[in-house]
Amino acid sequence: MSLFERFEKSFMPNYGTPPVALARGEGSAVWDVDGKRYLDFIGGIAVSSLGHAHPALVEAVSRQVATLAHTSNLFVHEPEILLAEKLLGLLKDPAKIFLANSGTEANEAAYKLALKYGRREGRRYFVAAENGFHGRTIGALSLTGKKAIRDQFGPFPVEVRFVPYGDAEALREEVTGECVAVFLEPTQGEAGVVPPPDGYFQAVREICDSTGALMVADEIQSAIGRTGHWFAHQADGVVPDILTLAKGLGGGLPIGACVGFGEAGTLFAKGDHGSTFGGNPVSCAAALAVLDNVDLEHVQKVAAQLRTGLEAIEHPLLKGVRGRGLWLAAVLTSDVSAAVQKAAADAGFLLNALQPDAVRLAPPLVVTDSEVQSFVDAFPKILTEATP
Ligand SMILES: *Cc1c(COP(=O)(O)O)cnc(C)c1O
């Protein structure tokens, strides 16, 4: 029986059956179980920041797992301190951190932090964006603006009002003195790598300031160098009240973080929140290795090369390119992203059919210029193969 058949026999059908079974990786390359090599242009959904089997990550994780793999939160350990100090250094503004294991848990922490603020201030509803994605647990799901994945699991305990993403005036109308918090991605990832218009995040900050609502930036997909900045909001020159991180932070090891700036960092009292695995030493060691080895200048250079290369392609199936840094969507003129993903895999490139008319590119941040070039060179033929 193939791995795919065994997968179907053992697992719930929530993912469908993925089309490729991977066995190993090195740098930006991965090999499937039959030995076919691919260039990985999706990076485990913007997670494998350092690519695969990066020596620094291997060394840090191996050393830590052989030293002390777990403590629980009954004990302090040095890797969590080093990680928190490193993150605070990169964030610059005074803040405090809670460590979780995933993106959705980082957002649960943000949600509970905001609830504490809301209850204290007599505020009663949240605002989030249509098509936004914040995770699959009930709190994060209630903030997720995609009806297909949210509505069947409602009703939710707290009211969430949705506004069109990128529309500052719509946001201004919905956010009042009764709004607890506004949850937004600096660029919408799962919605199709959709950046907002210039000035949107500054307007969000201003609307939150004038109403007292907390501004929560979900940077689970956009941070840790993905856009060419440590955090996407830094490019907008605004500081949120709460920031959530995960995906690229651990470079493949599970870790999430909720950052509270200023007063927001002091809202939890002892006993208000917790996680047995959150901030475990191995994941913290991995995250430190990631933060020590991401090279923003390199990201900016190869990102510009990828974008320019794709934009220069003239093909009837390619409408355009959007996104920031090494986080792009190639937008198609028809709904054939699944065929593009398949043709790319056949040609030895992994990418992701994100929306019916868009494929997502999020290669490791260590992708080389020659690897970028080989993708750019191959893409026109991939598009032709996928043309109906
Ligand atoms: C992936 C993602 C999440 C959820 O993270 P998980 O680790 O899958 O729980 C939340 N928000 C955004 C913006 C994401 O991209």
The ligand as an SDF file (V2000), in Angstrom:
LIG
                    3D

 15 15  0  0  0  0  0  0  0  0999 V2000
   -0.9570   30.2670    9.9390 C   0  0  0  0  0  0  0  0  0  0  0  0
   -1.5930   31.4160   10.5590 C   0  0  0  0  0  0  0  0  0  0  0  0
   -2.2660   31.3120   11.7870 C   0  0  0  0  0  0  0  0  0  0  0  0
   -2.4390   29.9990   12.5000 C   0  0  0  0  0  0  0  0  0  0  0  0
   -1.2420   29.4020   12.8700 O   0  0  0  0  0  0  0  0  0  0  0  0
   -1.2120   27.8490   13.2740 P   0  0  0  0  0  0  0  0  0  0  0  0
    0.2070   27.6240   13.7180 O   0  0  0  0  0  0  0  0  0  0  0  0
   -1.5930   27.0610   12.0610 O   0  0  0  0  0  0  0  0  0  0  0  0
   -2.1830   27.6650   14.3740 O   0  0  0  0  0  0  0  0  0  0  0  0
   -2.7890   32.4630   12.3290 C   0  0  0  0  0  0  0  0  0  0  0  0
   -2.6760   33.6530   11.7130 N   0  0  0  0  0  0  0  0  0  0  0  0
   -2.0440   33.7850   10.5330 C   0  0  0  0  0  0  0  0  0  0  0  0
   -1.9130   35.1480    9.9210 C   0  0  0  0  0  0  0  0  0  0  0  0
   -1.4810   32.6740    9.9130 C   0  0  0  0  0  0  0  0  0  0  0  0
   -0.8780   32.8140    8.7330 O   0  0  0  0  0  0  0  0  0  0  0  0
  1  2  1  0
  2  3  1  0
  2 14  2  0
  3  4  1  0
  3 10  2  0
  4  5  1  0
  5  6  1  0
  6  7  2  0
  6  8  1  0
  6  9  1  0
 10 11  1  0
 11 12  2  0
 12 13  1  0
 12 14  1  0
 14 15  1  0
M  END
$$$$
